[in-house]
């Protein structure tokens, strides 16, 4: 579960990108935030992850139902994973090493099967297509077993046909793993494919 209460995100120059929003994403639910560039949706994710200064409250719950207030907890202790637009894979590591980066005991083959890339463990990340690289980035985040997964426009760099194919794959992976996820996109079709629910954002607020 992810719960935001009167949540805001502001930058050092005083600009407030997110204005006192409240949101609850139930355990295992995939919520999508849809909105144009500059509306505050990526800033919201970065605030939830602890990468930007935020106000209000952030609460997350683990699979056992224990709820934690992580508002002032450092990023690496929040139990929140993040998939960025460019994947941010480590180019000096193999696919398998990327997936196991946070836990060297993780069952890499299981995650490769989950993302339909069985047998890719020893591949160099430079040899992957854009869609394959994003699937590996997703597997790496899931392998860390986060309580909540944040996905910041993970398919925006792909062409339209590949984007929609991969959106269906991402939806399946998140659903199969019962992952609580908050997913950001500016593409309406992608939002409809991935999300259990879709919230619209404009000028730092949720709108009807």
Secondary structure, DSSP 8 states (H G I E B T S, - for coil): -EEEEEEEEE-TTS-EEEEEEEEEE-TT-EEEEE--TTSSHHHHHHHHHTSS-EEEEEEEE-TT--EEE-TTS-GGGS-EEEE-TT----TTSBHHHHHTTT-TTS-HHHHHHHTT-TT-TT-BGGGS-HHHHHHHHHHHHHHTT-SEEEEESTTTTS-HHHHHHHHHHHHHHHHHTT--EEEEES-HHHHHHH-SEEEEEETTEEE-
